[in-house]
Amino acid sequence: MGTKVKSKIQRLLKQLDQDDESLPGDNAAALRVTSTEEEAEDLAALASARRAAAAIEHTPGHLTISSVDAASESTATLNGISTGDSPPEDSESLAPSLSSLDTTPLPQRPNRTPNGHRKSYMAAGHAERVAVLERKVMSLMAENRSLHTTFSEAMARKNAEVSELQAHLAGTVNELSLRHQELEAAAPLLRMRLEDFRSQLSDLRVRIAVHEVLTESKSEAATLHTALTAARETAVRAEEAAARARAEAARAGAALAERDSDLALLESAMVSAQLSAAKGAMYDELRAKLDATVAENQRLAVVEATFKKLESQAAQDRATATQKEHTFEMLMMDKAYLTKQASTAAPETPPSPPLVDFLADQQRKLEAELELREKKINELSRQKSEMFEKLMTAETLKGRHEDVRLQKELAALQERTHADLEKIRVETAEAYEREARLLRELRDSAQEEALRAKAALAELQALHEKTGLAHAEVARRLEQQVVALQTELKQKTFELSHFKVVVAEKEQLLGRTNMQLCALLSPPVDLALLRQERDALSREVQHMSGRLAAAHDMLRLASQPHAFLLEELEAVKLRATQAENRVAALQVPLGCEMLGGMGCECGPLLAQGAVDSMAVEKKYITMENRQVALTARSNEVEALTAERDALRSDLDGLLAQRQALEGMKAVVVKALAGGLPQVQQAAAMAAAARKPAPGFSSTTIIGEGGLAPAPPLPTPMELSRRQSQQQQQQQRR
C-alpha cells in the first residue's frame, strides 16, 4: 500500500510539472506569480495534511495505513494466522480501497481557480480519503476479529479431537495392560493344574509300583535267598559285579539328573522366552513410538523457532520500511519546499542541478531499498503461510496415521497373543507327552537296574558280613596283642631298671663280702659279728624281696586282662629260677672247695654271696636277652599295626561301597515310589553318601561302637606285595 501511495504522490508531482511546462510562453511571466502562490498553497495543504496525519497517528481512535498493516500482521502473528492466510475476500476488499485511492479525484487546476476554492477542494479530498481509510481499517479489524474467532473455534475442535484420541489411546493401552495382567495371573493357575495332573499321574504310578512290589515280594525273597547262597559260592566275582553295578547306576543317575535338569531348564526357558518376546515386542513398539514422537517434536520445535525468527525479522523489516517511508515523505516534502523556496528566492535562476541529482539519487536508492524490503516481507509472509499450512496438514495426517497405526497394531497384537497362546498349548501338550514317555522309559530302566542292584547288593552284603566278621576278629586279636605287648614292654622296662638297681646293690654286697673275706683270711674274726652282719643282710634281702613281690602283685593287677601273657611270664620266671638254682647248686661245691681253708662258719656266707652274684649276672644277661626279644616283638607289633591299618583302609572301602549301594537302592525305591523330584533328592543323597569316611584315630577300638564298615578284602597280589614290603622294612631295621 505504501508503494501505491508513493506512486500516487509521484504522479501528482509529474502532473504539476507537466502543467507548468504546458503553460504558454507569453503568460509564463504573468502566471509565475500565481503559480508560486498556488505552490505555496499546495505546500501549505501538504503541511496541513502532514499535521493531520501526525494527529491521526497520535490519536487513539485513528490509525494510519502502515500502523493498521503492522497491527493486523502482529495480531495475525499472535493468533497463528498470517496475512496470506486470510480468505480471498480480504484481498478483494483491499482492492476497492486501493482503487478508490487511485480513482480519488486529484486537485486539478483548470483555469487557475482562486485560492479559497483550491484549499476547500483539497481539504474535502483529504477528508474523503481519511474517511475511506477509516472505513477500511474498521472493516479489517472486524474481519480480523472474525478470523480470530474462527481460528479459536478450529483450535478448540482440534484440541477436543486430540484429547479424544489420547483418551482412546489410553483406554486401549489400559485394556492391553489388563489383558496382559489377566494372562500373567492365569499362568500360575495353569502351572498348578499341570502340577496337579503330574502329581495324580505320579500317584497312580506309585500305586502300581507298590502293588507290583507287594505281589513280587515272596518271589523276591526266594530269589534273594538263592542269590545269597550263590553269592557265598561266587565271592571272587563280587568285586567285578559291584564295580559294574556302580558304574551303571552312576551313569543312569547322571543321565536321569541331566535329563531332569534339561527338562526343567527348557520349560523355564520356553516360558521366559515367550514372555520376554511378547514384552520385548511391546516395549520395542512403544520405544519406536516414543522416538518418532520425540523426533517430530524436535522438528516442530526447530520449525517454530525458525518461524518466530522470521516473524521477528519481518516485524523489523516492516518497522524499517515504515521508517524509510516516513523519511521518504519528509524528503519529498522538503524537496518540494526547497524547490518553492528556490523558485521564490531566485525566479530567473534555475535550480541547482547537483542538489536535484543528489535528491533524485537518494530517492531512487530509497525506492529500491523499499521495494527489496517489500519483496522480502512478501516472501517471508508467503513462507510463513506455507509453513503453517504444512504444519496443519502434517498434524491432520499424523492424527489419521496414528489412528490407523494403532488399530493395526492392536489387531496384530491380538493375533500374536492368540498365536502365542495356541503355541504354548501345543508345546505344553508335546512337553507333557515327551515327559510321560521319558518317565515310562526311566521307570522300566530303573526297575531293571533295581533288580540287578538287589542281586548285587545281596552278594555284597553276604561278602561284607563275612569280611566284617573276619576283620573284627583280626582287629580284636591285633588290639589285644598290641595292648599286651605294650604292657609287657612297660613291665620289662620296670624290671630292667629294678634289676639294674639290684645288680648295683649286689655289686656293693660282693665288694663288702670280698673285704670280709680278706679280713677273715688275714686275722680271725669274731663269729658273733659275722652272724649279726648275716642277719642284717638276710633282713635286707627279705625287705627287697617283699618290695619286689609287692611290685609284682601291682603289675599283675594292672595286667589282669592279659592273663595268658602273665602266665607265660611266670612260667619263664619259674624256668629262669630253676636254671639259676641249678647253676647255684653246681657252683656251691666249687665255692666250698675254694674256701676250704676258711672256717666252717664263713663257708655258708661265702657260698651265699657267690650264688647271689651269679644269679645277678644271669638275671642281667636274661634281661638283655629279653630286651632284644622285646625289640623284635616291637618290630612285629609295628608290622602288625601297619597290616591292621591296611585292613582298616580295606574295610573303609567296603563300607563306602556298601553306602553307595544303599544310596543306589534308596534312589531306585524312591524313583518307584515318589517320581522325579524324589529321584533328584535321592541322587543328591547318594552323591553325599559317596564321600570318603573320616579316618581312624590311634585310640579307635573295634567293637566299641561307631566304627565305620570295612572296605573289601585285598587280592592275593596285594597281600603278597604288602608282605614283601614288610619284609624289606624288617630287613632295614
C-alpha positions, 0 to 999 in steps of 0.5 A, spaced: 500 500 500 505 504 501 508 503 494 501 505 491 501 511 495 508 513 493 506 512 486 500 516 487 504 522 490 509 521 484 504 522 479 501 528 482 508 531 482 509 529 474 502 532 473 504 539 476 510 539 472 507 537 466 502 543 467 507 548 468 511 546 462 504 546 458 503 553 460 504 558 454 510 562 453 507 569 453 503 568 460 509 564 463 511 571 466 504 573 468 502 566 471 509 565 475 506 569 480 500 565 481 503 559 480 508 560 486 502 562 490 498 556 488 505 552 490 505 555 496 498 553 497 499 546 495 505 546 500 501 549 505 495 543 504 501 538 504 503 541 511 496 541 513 495 534 511 502 532 514 499 535 521 493 531 520 496 525 519 501 526 525 494 527 529 491 521 526 497 517 528 497 520 535 490 519 536 487 513 539 481 512 535 485 513 528 490 509 525 494 510 519 495 505 513 502 502 515 500 502 523 493 498 521 498 493 516 503 492 522 497 491 527 493 486 523 500 482 521 502 482 529 495 480 531 495 475 525 502 473 528 499 472 535 493 468 533 497 463 528 494 466 522 498 470 517 496 475 512 496 470 506 492 466 510 486 470 510 480 468 505 480 471 498 475 476 500 480 480 504 484 481 498 478 483 494 476 488 499 483 491 499 482 492 492 476 497 492 480 501 497 486 501 493 482 503 487 478 508 490 485 511 492 487 511 485 480 513 482 480 519 488 479 525 484 486 529 484 486 537 485 486 539 478 487 546 476 483 548 470 483 555 469 487 557 475 481 557 480 482 562 486 485 560 492 479 559 497 476 554 492 483 550 491 484 549 499 476 547 500 477 542 494 483 539 497 481 539 504 474 535 502 479 530 498 483 529 504 477 528 508 474 523 503 480 519 503 481 519 511 474 517 511 475 511 506 481 509 510 477 509 516 472 505 513 477 500 511 481 499 517 474 498 521 472 493 516 479 489 517 479 489 524 472 486 524 474 481 519 480 480 523 476 479 529 472 474 525 478 470 523 480 470 530 474 467 532 474 462 527 481 460 528 479 459 536 473 455 534 478 450 529 483 450 535 478 448 540 475 442 535 482 440 534 484 440 541 477 436 543 479 431 537 486 430 540 484 429 547 479 424 544 484 420 541 489 420 547 483 418 551 482 412 546 489 411 546 489 410 553 483 406 554 486 401 549 493 401 552 489 400 559 485 394 556 492 391 553 495 392 560 489 388 563 489 383 558 496 382 559 495 382 567 489 377 566 494 372 562 500 373 567 495 371 573 492 365 569 499 362 568 500 360 575 493 357 575 495 353 569 502 351 572 498 348 578 493 344 574 499 341 570 502 340 577 496 337 579 495 332 573 503 330 574 502 329 581 495 324 580 499 321 574 505 320 579 500 317 584 497 312 580 504 310 578 506 309 585 500 305 586 502 300 581 509 300 583 507 298 590 502 293 588 507 290 583 512 290 589 507 287 594 505 281 589 513 280 587 515 280 594 515 272 596 518 271 589 523 276 591 525 273 597 526 266 594 530 269 589 534 273 594 535 267 598 538 263 592 542 269 590 545 269 597 547 262 597 550 263 590 553 269 592 557 265 598 559 260 592 561 266 587 565 271 592 571 272 587 566 275 582 563 280 587 568 285 586 567 285 578 559 285 579 559 291 584 564 295 580 559 294 574 553 295 578 556 302 580 558 304 574 551 303 571 547 306 576 552 312 576 551 313 569 543 312 569 543 317 575 547 322 571 543 321 565 536 321 569 539 328 573 541 331 566 535 329 563 531 332 569 535 338 569 534 339 561 527 338 562 526 343 567 531 348 564 527 348 557 520 349 560 523 355 564 526 357 558 520 356 553 516 360 558 521 366 559 522 366 552 515 367 550 514 372 555 520 376 554 518 376 546 511 378 547 514 384 552 520 385 548 515 386 542 511 391 546 516 395 549 520 395 542 513 398 539 512 403 544 520 405 544 519 406 536 513 410 538 516 414 543 522 416 538 518 418 532 514 422 537 520 425 540 523 426 533 517 430 530 517 434 536 524 436 535 522 438 528 516 442 530 520 445 535 526 447 530 520 449 525 517 454 530 523 457 532 525 458 525 518 461 524 518 466 530 525 468 527 522 470 521 516 473 524 521 477 528 525 479 522 519 481 518 516 485 524 523 489 523 523 489 516 516 492 516 518 497 522 524 499 517 520 500 511 515 504 515 521 508 517 524 509 510 517 511 508 516 516 513 523 519 511 521 518 504 515 523 505 519 528 509 524 528 503 519 529 498 516 534 502 522 538 503 524 537 496 518 540 494 519 546 499 526 547 497 524 547 490 518 553 492 523 556 496 528 556 490 523 558 485 521 564 490 528 566 492 531 566 485 525 566 479 530 567 473 535 562 476 534 555 475 535 550 480 541 547 482 542 541 478 547 537 483 542 538 489 536 535 484 541 529 482 543 528 489 535 528 491 533 524 485 539 519 487 537 518 494 530 517 492 531 512 487 536 508 492 530 509 497 525 506 492 529 500 491 531 499 498 523 499 499 521 495 494 527 489 496 524 490 503 517 489 500 519 483 496 522 480 502 516 481 507 512 478 501 516 472 501 517 471 508 509 472 509 508 467 503 513 462 507 510 463 513 503 461 510 506 455 507 509 453 513 503 453 517 499 450 512 504 444 512 504 444 519 496 443 519 496 438 514 502 434 517 498 434 524 491 432 520 495 426 517 499 424 523 492 424 527 489 419 521 496 415 521 496 414 528 489 412 528 490 407 523 497 405 526 494 403 532 488 399 530 493 395 526 497 394 531 492 392 536 489 387 531 496 384 530 497 384 537 491 380 538 493 375 533 500 374 536 497 373 543 492 368 540 498 365 536 502 365 542 497 362 546 495 356 541 503 355 541 504 354 548 498 349 548 501 345 543 508 345 546 505 344 553 501 338 550 508 335 546 512 337 553 507 333 557 507 327 552 515 327 551 515 327 559 510 321 560 514 317 555 521 319 558 518 317 565 515 310 562 522 309 559 526 311 566 521 307 570 522 300 566 530 302 566 530 303 573 526 297 575 531 293 571 537 296 574 533 295 581 533 288 580 540 287 578 542 292 584 538 287 589 542 281 586 548 285 587 547 288 593 545 281 596 552 278 594 555 284 597 552 284 603 553 276 604 561 278 602 561 284 607 558 280 613 563 275 612 569 280 611 566 284 617 566 278 621 573 276 619 576 283 620 573 284 627 576 278 629 583 280 626 582 287 629 580 284 636 586 279 636 591 285 633 588 290 639 589 285 644 596 283 642 598 290 641 595 292 648 599 286 651 605 287 648 605 294 650 604 292 657 609 287 657 614 292 654 612 297 660 613 291 665 620 289 662 622 296 662 620 296 670 624 290 671 630 292 667 631 298 671 629 294 678 634 289 676 639 294 674 638 297 681 639 290 684 645 288 680 648 295 683 646 293 690 649 286 689 655 289 686 656 293 693 654 286 697 660 282 693 665 288 694 663 288 702 663 280 702 670 280 698 673 285 704 670 280 709 673 275 706 680 278 706 679 280 713 677 273 715 683 270 711 688 275 714 686 275 722 680 271 725 674 274 726 669 274 731 663 269 729 658 273 733 659 279 728 659 275 722 652 272 724 649 279 726 652 282 719 648 275 716 642 277 719 642 284 717 643 282 710 638 276 710 633 282 713 635 286 707 634 281 702 627 279 705 625 287 705 627 287 697 624 281 696 617 283 699 618 290 695 619 286 689 613 281 690 609 287 692 611 290 685 609 284 682 602 283 685 601 291 682 603 289 675 599 283 675 593 287 677 594 292 672 595 286 667 589 282 669 586 282 662 592 279 659 592 273 663 595 268 658 601 273 657 602 273 665 602 266 665 607 265 660 611 270 664 611 266 670 612 260 667 619 263 664 620 266 671 619 259 674 624 256 668 629 262 669 629 260 677 630 253 676 636 254 671 639 259 676 638 254 682 641 249 678 647 253 676 647 255 684 647 248 686 653 246 681 657 252 683 656 251 691 661 245 691 666 249 687 665 255 692 666 250 698 672 247 695 675 254 694 674 256 701 676 250 704 681 253 708 676 258 711 672 256 717 666 252 717 662 258 719 664 263 713 663 257 708 655 258 708 656 266 707 661 265 702 657 260 698 651 265 699 654 271 696 657 267 690 650 264 688 647 271 689 652 274 684 651 269 679 644 269 679 645 277 678 649 276 672 644 271 669 638 275 671 642 281 667 644 277 661 636 274 661 634 281 661 638 283 655 636 277 652 629 279 653 630 286 651 632 284 644 626 279 644 622 285 646 625 289 640 623 284 635 616 283 638 616 291 637 618 290 630 612 285 629 607 289 633 609 295 628 608 290 622 602 288 625 599 295 626 601 297 619 597 290 616 591 292 621 591 299 618 591 296 611 585 292 613 582 298 616 583 302 609 580 295 606 574 295 610 573 303 609 572 301 602 567 296 603 563 300 607 563 306 602 561 301 597 556 298 601 553 306 602 553 307 595 549 301 594 544 303 599 544 310 596 543 306 589 537 302 592 534 308 596 534 312 589 531 306 585 525 305 591 524 312 591 524 313 583 518 307 584 515 310 589 515 318 589 517 320 581 522 325 579 523 330 584 524 324 589 529 321 584 533 328 584 533 328 592 535 321 592 541 322 587 543 328 591 543 323 597 547 318 594 552 323 591 553 325 599 553 318 601 559 317 596 564 321 600 570 318 603 569 316 611 573 320 616 579 316 618 581 312 624 584 315 630 590 311 634 585 310 640 579 307 635 577 300 638 573 295 634 567 293 637 566 299 641 561 302 637 561 307 631 566 304 627 565 305 620 564 298 615 570 295 612 572 296 605 573 289 601 578 284 602 585 285 598 587 280 592 592 275 593 597 280 589 596 285 594 597 281 600 603 278 597 606 285 595 604 288 602 608 282 605 614 283 601 614 290 603 614 288 610 619 284 609 624 289 606 622 294 612 624 288 617 630 287 613 632 295 614 631 295 621 
